[in-house]
Amino acid sequence: MDASALFKFSSGLYVVSADPGAGERAAACLVNTGLQVTSAPLQVSVTVNKENFTCGAIERAGHFSLAVVDESADMLFVGRFGFRTSADFDKYDGIASAVASTGDPYPAEHVCSYVACNVVQTVDVGTHLTFVGEVVDAGNLSGVPPMTYAYYHTTLKGKTPPKASSYVAGIS
Ligand SMILES: Cc1cc2nc3c(=O)[nH]c(=O)nc-3n(C[C@H](O)[C@H](O)[C@H](O)COP(=O)(O)O)c2cc1C
């Protein structure tokens, strides 16, 4: 089997964030697993590794924001959300951000739109949890095209870390 076949699946890049409140710091991470699931009701899904700090934060919060990364994002932005952990770092410290009606933050730079959702279903898919959320807030933020995963690999020369759903050992 040649698992690199899955690299031809198209996807974008997203920042998923959750603020559980109660004095806890908001958590956020980069994912390529944002999807629109249905339009009536408007639902999206996001799949997050159980070992990512953000996974527990979404479970505790019961809601999340999902922002669409655009082509203005550089590797500093990707590194902040995709290669560091909210366990010991406030990913929103020092960047422009806003807060959705759910209370979850989202970046106000390098993203072209966002949605915010209440979690309506959580599916355990083994290494990851898939959260299905009903969209209660959404907006457009820039006219810059959304960054595709292919653009990330070919133009930014970015790598895929082990916790990404699309990681294949030995091929990044
Ligand atoms: C390009 C890229 C795609 C990623 N896709 C996912 C993904 O779909 N799901 C996931 O759980 N982590 C994904 N990650 C990994 C997380 O962003 C990374 O583990 C992050 O440091 C977790 O931060 P946290 O501990 O604050 O949650 C991806 C990272 C990169 C760079």
The ligand as an ORCA input file, in Angstrom:
! r2SCAN-3c Opt
* xyz 0 1
  C       0.343     21.534      8.792
  C      -0.131     20.975     10.106
  C      -1.335     20.270     10.165
  C      -1.785     19.748     11.382
  N      -2.979     19.074     11.420
  C      -3.442     18.598     12.601
  C      -4.719     17.961     12.677
  O      -5.456     17.861     11.696
  N      -5.128     17.504     13.881
  C      -4.355     17.636     15.008
  O      -4.773     17.222     16.077
  N      -3.143     18.239     14.972
  C      -2.673     18.728     13.800
  N      -1.459     19.356     13.745
  C      -0.603     19.346     14.943
  C      -0.952     20.391     15.995
  O      -1.162     21.662     15.422
  C       0.229     20.452     17.001
  O       0.383     19.185     17.619
  C       0.091     21.550     18.045
  O       1.380     21.827     18.587
  C      -0.854     21.194     19.197
  O      -0.938     22.300     20.069
  P      -1.701     22.207     21.473
  O      -0.936     21.232     22.339
  O      -1.654     23.597     22.010
  O      -3.091     21.736     21.213
  C      -1.010     19.930     12.553
  C       0.177     20.682     12.501
  C       0.631     21.204     11.289
  C       1.909     21.996     11.244
*
